[in-house]
Amino acid sequence: MSSDDYMVVLGSIKYNYMRDTRSIDLEIFSLRANKWKQAASDLPYRKTAGYEVGPIVGSFLNGSIHWLVHNYETKSDVIITYDLKETTMSEIALPDDFYSGHSLRICDLMVFGGLISVWNVKRSKIKIWVMQEYKVHSSWSKTLELSFSPTLNFSPICFTSCGDIVGPDAAVGLAKLNDNGQLLEYHSYGEFYFKRSQMTVYTESLLSLPDGTEHA
């Protein structure tokens, strides 16, 4: 970051037994300051209806972290963004045809070619939309729709430089499909119960982390 700091952002679910509602508190840990601070509280969000059990991994782009969540006040699924520099939060609406009449399916977002994209999987069919211009709703464009074979409980997490799709299969494996949906490679993790929500894509860096002995 421009502030010469590294941050860990954690969102935790808070349950209100009196109102029977769930909200999210957002906390940030600064490696340079070596301490946590609360960034936001009582945010009206929860996991989407079709999301698997487990934590939600955010996607970093344009200095912000992005999550796909459900806003229970507006009763709609949205992308929320937290700007690490400005410490502000905003929402991005999903494509108008994202669900196409089917409300319950596995879906999430990812960074595709340096752009925010969203995908959903229903009955072995993947649909992917890309936002060509950041935070401009009219720039959403469906870029891929394919059926994959053999049938997998597949969730995409990234594309390779050759255009293949990589992601986990709930049958405890990691799969790679081509742009026709054909299985190219499959790596099994045996008895370990594998979840997409435990995975993310990272870029290696030679920059050293602050040791916490100096303060900005």
C-alpha positions in Angstrom: 0.0 0.0 0.0 1.0 3.6 -0.4 1.2 4.0 3.4 4.0 1.4 3.5 1.8 -0.9 5.5 0.2 -4.4 5.2 -3.3 -5.0 6.5 -5.4 -7.9 7.4 -9.2 -7.4 7.1 -11.5 -9.6 9.1 -15.3 -9.6 9.0 -17.1 -11.5 11.8 -20.8 -12.4 12.1 -22.7 -11.0 15.1 -26.0 -12.6 16.0 -28.7 -10.5 17.7 -30.9 -13.0 19.6 -33.5 -10.4 20.5 -34.1 -9.3 16.9 -33.2 -12.7 15.3 -30.8 -10.9 12.9 -27.2 -11.3 11.9 -24.8 -8.4 11.1 -21.1 -8.1 10.3 -18.4 -6.2 12.2 -15.3 -5.3 10.2 -11.9 -5.1 11.9 -8.5 -4.3 10.4 -5.0 -5.4 11.7 -2.1 -3.1 10.8 1.2 -4.9 10.6 3.1 -1.6 11.0 1.1 -0.5 14.1 0.8 -4.1 15.3 -2.8 -3.7 16.5 -6.4 -4.2 15.5 -9.0 -1.5 15.1 -12.7 -1.6 14.3 -13.5 -0.3 10.8 -17.3 -0.7 10.8 -20.0 -2.4 12.8 -23.5 -3.7 12.4 -23.3 -4.0 8.6 -26.5 -5.5 7.2 -24.9 -8.3 5.4 -24.8 -12.1 5.5 -23.7 -14.9 3.1 -25.7 -15.4 0.0 -28.3 -18.2 0.0 -26.4 -20.5 -2.3 -23.0 -20.1 -0.6 -21.2 -23.1 0.9 -20.4 -23.4 4.6 -17.2 -21.7 5.7 -15.6 -18.2 5.5 -15.8 -15.9 2.5 -12.5 -15.0 0.9 -12.4 -11.5 -0.4 -10.9 -10.4 -3.8 -8.4 -7.5 -3.9 -8.6 -5.0 -6.8 -8.1 -1.2 -7.2 -7.0 -0.8 -3.6 -10.2 -2.4 -2.3 -11.3 -5.7 -1.0 -14.5 -7.1 -2.5 -17.0 -9.7 -1.2 -20.3 -11.1 -2.6 -22.9 -10.9 0.1 -26.6 -10.6 0.8 -28.0 -7.3 2.0 -30.9 -8.3 4.2 -32.3 -4.7 4.4 -32.7 -4.4 0.6 -33.2 -8.2 0.2 -30.7 -8.3 -2.6 -27.2 -9.9 -3.3 -24.6 -7.3 -3.8 -20.8 -6.8 -4.0 -19.5 -4.8 -1.1 -16.1 -3.0 -1.4 -13.9 -1.8 1.3 -11.3 0.9 0.2 -8.2 0.4 2.4 -6.8 3.9 1.8 -10.0 5.8 2.2 -11.4 3.4 4.8 -14.9 3.6 3.2 -17.4 0.9 2.1 -19.7 0.9 -0.9 -21.9 -1.5 -2.9 -21.8 -2.7 -6.5 -25.0 -4.1 -8.0 -24.9 -7.5 -9.7 -25.8 -7.9 -13.5 -29.5 -7.6 -14.1 -29.7 -11.1 -15.5 -27.4 -12.7 -13.0 -30.0 -15.1 -11.6 -32.3 -15.4 -14.6 -35.2 -16.7 -12.5 -33.1 -19.1 -10.3 -32.4 -17.7 -6.9 -30.6 -20.6 -5.3 -27.3 -21.5 -6.8 -23.6 -21.5 -6.0 -22.1 -18.1 -6.9 -19.2 -15.8 -6.0 -16.9 -13.2 -7.5 -13.3 -13.2 -8.7 -10.7 -11.0 -10.5 -10.6 -11.8 -14.2 -8.0 -10.1 -16.3 -7.7 -7.2 -13.9 -11.5 -6.7 -13.8 -14.2 -7.6 -11.3 -16.2 -10.6 -12.4 -19.0 -12.7 -11.0 -20.0 -16.3 -11.7 -22.7 -18.8 -10.9 -22.9 -22.5 -11.3 -26.2 -24.4 -11.8 -26.5 -28.0 -12.9 -23.0 -28.3 -14.3 -23.3 -25.0 -16.2 -21.0 -22.0 -15.5 -21.9 -18.4 -16.4 -19.4 -15.6 -15.9 -20.0 -11.8 -16.2 -17.2 -9.2 -16.3 -17.5 -5.5 -15.3 -15.6 -3.8 -18.1 -15.5 -0.4 -16.4 -15.1 -0.4 -12.6 -18.3 0.5 -10.7 -20.2 1.2 -13.9 -23.3 -1.0 -13.8 -24.0 -0.8 -17.5 -20.6 -2.2 -18.3 -21.5 -5.7 -17.0 -21.1 -8.2 -19.8 -21.6 -12.0 -19.9 -18.3 -13.3 -21.2 -18.6 -17.1 -20.8 -21.4 -19.7 -20.5 -20.5 -23.4 -20.8 -21.5 -26.8 -19.5 -18.7 -29.0 -18.1 -18.2 -32.7 -18.4 -17.9 -35.0 -16.6 -20.3 -33.7 -14.0 -18.4 -32.0 -11.1 -19.4 -30.0 -8.1 -17.1 -27.3 -9.5 -16.5 -23.7 -8.5 -14.0 -21.5 -10.5 -11.4 -19.5 -8.7 -9.1 -18.3 -11.6 -8.2 -18.6 -15.3 -4.8 -19.7 -16.5 -2.8 -17.7 -19.1 -4.1 -20.2 -21.7 -7.7 -19.5 -20.8 -8.3 -22.7 -18.9 -10.5 -22.5 -15.7 -9.1 -23.8 -12.4 -11.2 -24.5 -9.3 -12.1 -27.0 -6.6 -14.6 -29.8 -6.8 -16.5 -30.7 -3.6 -15.5 -34.3 -4.2 -12.2 -33.4 -2.6 -10.2 -32.4 -5.6 -8.8 -29.6 -7.7 -9.9 -29.5 -11.4 -8.8 -27.7 -14.6 -11.3 -27.3 -17.4 -10.8 -25.9 -20.9 -13.1 -23.2 -22.4 -15.3 -26.0 -23.8 -15.9 -27.4 -20.3 -13.8 -30.5 -20.8 -11.8 -31.8 -17.9 -8.1 -31.4 -18.5 -6.5 -32.3 -15.1 -7.8 -33.4 -11.8 -5.8 -33.6 -8.5 -7.4 -35.5 -5.6 -6.9 -34.6 -2.0 -8.0 -38.0 -0.7 -10.1 -38.0 2.5 -9.7 -34.3 3.2 -13.0 -32.5 2.8 -12.1 -29.7 0.4 -13.9 -26.3 0.3 -13.6 -23.5 -2.2 -14.0 -21.0 0.6 -10.6 -22.0 1.9 -8.8 -21.0 -1.3 -7.7 -17.7 -2.8 -5.2 -16.6 -5.5 -2.1 -14.7 -4.5 0.8 -13.0 -6.2 4.3 -13.5 -4.9 6.3 -10.4 -3.8 9.9 -9.8 -2.9 8.9 -6.9 -0.7 9.6 -7.4 3.0 6.9 -7.1 5.6 7.2 -4.3 8.2 8.6 -5.8 11.5 6.4 -3.7 13.8 9.3 -1.8 15.4 8.6 1.4 13.5 5.3 3.3 13.4 4.1 5.4 10.5 
